[in-house]
Amino acid sequence: EVPIGANVAYAIYVNSPEFDEDLAYFTELQMKINCIKKRTARGYALKDCAVKYIVTNNKEVFNQLGVKWPEDYIKYLETDQEEVIRATHIELIRAVPLCQRYLEGIIK
């Protein structure tokens, strides 16, 4: 169970200009790293904003774990997460068949 105060604090962040800036930053980053549309990237970026909030509001814990923000997280986005997205995102794994059907449709 999450204490009500933590929920309120996160809601304040979500309704702040900082959140809007973070969401725009992470959306662009996800688009760049994963070659995905803005709509899809925004979904991943929402998760990224939550991770940023958790890490920056628990600095002592993450410092003890040796986590460097944002360097370690960006490295994760560019490696582990990128591999998962490229293996599971329908528009990326089925790109060739999708393009073939599109081109066949144009020819007909």
Number of C-alpha atoms within 10 A of each C-alpha: 3 6 7 9 9 10 11 11 11 15 11 11 16 18 10 11 10 12 18 14 12 19 23 18 15 22 24 17 19 24 18 14 15 19 16 19 14 16 11 15 22 21 14 18 23 18 13 21 23 17 13 17 17 13 19 14 11 11 14 11 12 15 12 8 9 10 14 13 14 12 10 12 16 16 12 13 19 16 12 10 15 17 13 11 17 15 12 12 14 11 14 15 13 12 11 11 11 14 11 11 11 11 11 10 9 8 7 5
